[in-house]
Amino acid sequence: MTHEPRVVIALDVSSREQALELARTLRPATDWVKIGLELFTSCGPDMVQELKELDYNVFLDLKLMDIPNTVKKTVSNCMHMGVDMLTLHLLGGEKMITAALEARARQDLKTHSRPILLGVTLLTSLDRSDLPWPESRSLHEVVLDLASRAGKWGLNGVVCSGHEASGIKKSAPEDFCLVTPGIRPGPDLEDQKRAVTPYRAMASGATHLVIGRPVTASVDPLESLMRIRRELSAPF
């Protein structure tokens, strides 16, 4: 059975005003937004609180990757902000991931916040020619290996393209989140190399679809989002 995924709107803008305008416009059709590096470095932690006040679940996509102690402290800081989902780069290794999970367990008792922790596999802007691994190892194999480690290390899910989602789902726990960016309703891939349509991502088992420019850069963002929701047959 195909489950209808959550639609997460990527607020990949630099302006606080533009981000909040989009958030207010799109609130009738989704309850998830993503803050990435561009918006976070422009507006800071206050942006999280302002979006929470609009009754959004906030996905903070910082792709954390540093020494374990630094990541542990950063995860604690993010929990104080009240974020609902947070990314860590799997190439940071098991010790770094363990430190993040320890921070969540410790802070959960204080903040009563337990964000979903996701492992980043490979960016959807990459293809096989971008990888430093030997040619004998396919991109698909690399992603599946990283996703497997995420599950073993105790993360709640991974960020992956729709091309790999079905392969990951076969061996993942039932409640494992598959968060899929690079969603493109039409043929224009822009800077994405492993993009898929919303329907294909859903059919592959994605639990969350991260959609940015096809909605936020359109003439009518709400109608563009509603068109995608109709494609998914996912009533809000």
C-alpha positions as CSV (number, residue, x, y, z in Angstrom):
1,M,0.0,0.0,0.0
2,T,1.3,3.5,-0.9
3,H,1.1,5.9,1.9
4,E,0.6,9.6,1.2
5,P,3.7,11.5,2.1
6,R,4.0,14.8,4.0
7,V,4.8,17.8,1.7
8,V,7.6,20.0,3.1
9,I,8.1,23.4,1.5
10,A,11.7,24.5,1.3
11,L,11.9,28.2,2.1
12,D,15.1,28.6,0.3
13,V,15.1,32.4,0.4
14,S,17.3,35.0,2.1
15,S,14.6,37.4,3.2
16,R,12.6,37.1,6.4
17,E,9.7,38.9,4.8
18,Q,9.6,36.7,1.8
19,A,9.9,33.5,3.9
20,L,7.0,34.6,6.2
21,E,4.8,35.7,3.2
22,L,5.3,32.3,1.6
23,A,4.6,30.5,4.9
24,R,1.4,32.4,5.4
25,T,0.3,31.9,1.8
26,L,0.9,28.1,1.8
27,R,-0.3,27.3,5.3
28,P,-3.8,26.1,4.0
29,A,-2.1,23.3,2.1
30,T,0.8,22.1,4.3
31,D,2.0,22.1,7.9
32,W,5.7,21.5,7.2
33,V,8.5,23.9,6.1
34,K,12.2,23.6,5.7
35,I,14.8,26.1,6.8
36,G,18.1,25.6,5.0
37,L,21.5,27.2,5.2
38,E,20.5,30.3,3.1
39,L,17.6,31.3,5.3
40,F,19.2,30.3,8.6
41,T,22.4,32.3,8.0
42,S,20.3,35.3,7.0
43,C,17.7,35.3,9.7
44,G,19.0,33.1,12.5
45,P,17.2,31.0,15.1
46,D,14.4,33.6,15.4
47,M,13.1,32.3,12.1
48,V,12.3,29.0,13.7
49,Q,10.2,30.6,16.4
50,E,8.3,32.7,13.9
51,L,7.4,29.7,11.8
52,K,6.4,27.7,14.9
53,E,4.0,30.6,15.8
54,L,2.4,30.0,12.4
55,D,1.7,26.4,13.6
56,Y,4.3,24.8,11.3
57,N,6.5,21.8,11.9
58,V,10.0,23.0,11.2
59,F,12.6,20.9,9.4
60,L,16.0,22.5,10.0
61,D,18.3,21.3,7.3
62,L,21.9,22.2,8.3
63,K,23.5,18.9,7.4
64,L,25.6,18.9,10.5
65,M,29.1,17.5,10.2
66,D,31.8,18.2,12.7
67,I,33.6,16.6,15.6
68,P,31.2,14.7,17.9
69,N,31.4,17.2,20.8
70,T,30.5,20.1,18.6
71,V,27.6,18.3,17.0
72,K,26.3,17.2,20.4
73,K,26.2,20.8,21.6
74,T,24.7,22.0,18.3
75,V,21.9,19.4,18.5
76,S,21.1,20.6,22.0
77,N,20.9,24.2,20.8
78,C,18.6,23.1,17.9
79,M,16.3,21.4,20.4
80,H,16.0,24.5,22.4
81,M,14.7,26.2,19.3
82,G,12.0,23.6,19.1
83,V,12.8,22.2,15.7
84,D,10.9,19.0,14.6
85,M,13.4,17.5,12.2
86,L,17.2,17.9,11.8
87,T,19.8,16.6,9.4
88,L,23.3,15.2,10.1
89,H,25.7,14.2,7.4
90,L,26.3,10.4,7.6
91,L,29.9,10.9,6.4
92,G,30.5,12.3,9.8
93,G,30.7,8.8,11.1
94,E,29.2,6.7,13.8
95,K,30.7,8.5,16.8
96,M,29.3,11.8,15.6
97,I,25.9,10.3,15.1
98,T,26.0,8.7,18.5
99,A,26.9,12.0,20.1
100,A,23.8,13.6,18.4
101,L,21.5,10.9,19.6
102,E,23.0,11.3,23.2
103,A,22.3,15.0,23.0
104,R,18.7,14.4,22.0
105,A,18.1,11.8,24.8
106,R,19.6,14.2,27.4
107,Q,17.8,17.3,26.2
108,D,14.5,15.5,25.7
109,L,14.1,15.4,29.5
110,K,14.6,19.2,29.7
111,T,12.8,20.5,26.6
112,H,10.2,17.8,26.0
113,S,11.3,18.1,22.4
114,R,12.3,15.1,20.4
115,P,13.1,16.0,16.8
116,I,13.4,13.5,14.0
117,L,17.1,13.0,13.3
118,L,17.9,12.3,9.7
119,G,21.1,11.1,8.0
120,V,22.1,12.8,4.8
121,T,23.2,10.2,2.2
122,L,24.2,12.0,-1.1
123,L,22.9,15.3,-2.4
124,T,20.5,15.0,-5.2
125,S,22.6,17.5,-7.2
126,L,25.3,14.8,-7.5
127,D,25.6,11.9,-9.9
128,R,28.2,9.1,-10.3
129,S,30.7,11.4,-12.0
130,D,30.9,13.6,-8.8
131,L,31.8,10.8,-6.4
132,P,35.4,10.1,-5.2
133,W,34.8,6.4,-4.8
134,P,36.2,3.8,-7.3
135,E,34.1,3.4,-10.5
136,S,33.4,-0.2,-9.4
137,R,31.0,1.2,-6.7
138,S,27.8,2.6,-8.0
139,L,26.1,5.6,-6.6
140,H,23.1,3.4,-5.7
141,E,25.3,1.1,-3.7
142,V,26.9,4.0,-1.9
143,V,23.5,5.5,-0.9
144,L,22.1,2.1,0.2
145,D,25.2,1.5,2.3
146,L,25.0,4.9,4.0
147,A,21.2,4.4,4.6
148,S,21.8,1.0,6.2
149,R,24.4,2.5,8.6
150,A,21.9,5.2,9.5
151,G,19.4,2.6,10.6
152,K,22.0,0.6,12.5
153,W,23.3,3.7,14.3
154,G,19.8,4.6,15.5
155,L,18.7,7.5,13.3
156,N,15.0,8.0,12.5
157,G,15.5,8.1,8.7
158,V,17.5,9.4,5.9
159,V,17.5,12.1,3.2
160,C,17.7,10.4,-0.2
161,S,16.5,10.8,-3.8
162,G,13.4,9.1,-5.1
163,H,15.8,6.9,-7.2
164,E,17.0,5.1,-4.1
165,A,14.0,5.3,-1.8
166,S,12.5,2.0,-2.8
167,G,15.8,0.1,-2.3
168,I,16.2,1.6,1.1
169,K,12.6,0.9,2.1
170,K,13.0,-2.8,1.5
171,S,15.3,-3.3,4.4
172,A,14.4,-0.3,6.6
173,P,12.3,-0.4,9.8
174,E,8.6,0.2,9.2
175,D,8.7,3.7,10.8
176,F,11.9,4.8,9.0
177,C,11.6,8.2,7.4
178,L,12.5,8.6,3.8
179,V,12.8,12.3,3.1
180,T,13.1,13.0,-0.6
181,P,14.3,16.4,-2.0
182,G,14.8,17.1,-5.7
183,I,11.1,16.9,-6.5
184,R,10.3,18.2,-9.9
185,P,6.7,18.0,-11.3
186,G,7.9,18.8,-14.8
187,P,10.9,18.1,-17.1
188,D,13.0,21.1,-15.9
189,L,15.6,19.6,-13.5
190,E,17.4,22.9,-12.9
191,D,20.5,22.0,-10.8
192,Q,19.2,18.6,-9.8
193,K,20.6,15.4,-11.4
194,R,18.5,12.8,-9.6
195,A,15.1,14.4,-9.5
196,V,11.8,12.6,-9.6
197,T,8.2,13.6,-9.9
198,P,6.0,13.8,-6.7
199,Y,4.1,10.7,-7.7
200,R,7.2,8.6,-8.4
201,A,8.7,9.6,-5.1
202,M,5.5,8.6,-3.3
203,A,5.4,5.3,-5.2
204,S,9.0,4.6,-4.2
205,G,8.0,4.9,-0.5
206,A,9.0,8.5,0.4
207,T,7.4,9.6,3.6
208,H,8.2,13.3,3.2
209,L,8.6,15.2,-0.1
210,V,10.8,18.4,0.1
211,I,9.6,20.8,-2.6
212,G,11.1,24.3,-3.2
213,R,11.3,26.2,-6.4
214,P,8.5,24.5,-8.3
215,V,6.2,26.0,-5.6
216,T,8.0,29.0,-4.2
217,A,9.2,30.4,-7.5
218,S,5.9,30.0,-9.3
219,V,3.5,32.8,-10.1
220,D,0.9,31.3,-7.9
221,P,2.6,29.3,-5.1
222,L,-0.5,28.1,-3.4
223,E,-2.1,26.8,-6.7
224,S,1.2,25.1,-7.6
225,L,1.2,23.3,-4.3
226,M,-2.4,22.4,-4.6
227,R,-1.7,20.9,-8.1
228,I,1.0,18.7,-6.6
229,R,-1.3,17.6,-3.8
230,R,-4.0,16.7,-6.3
231,E,-1.4,14.6,-8.2
232,L,-0.7,12.8,-4.9
233,S,-4.4,12.6,-4.0
234,A,-3.4,13.6,-0.6
235,P,-6.1,15.6,1.2
236,F,-4.6,17.9,3.9
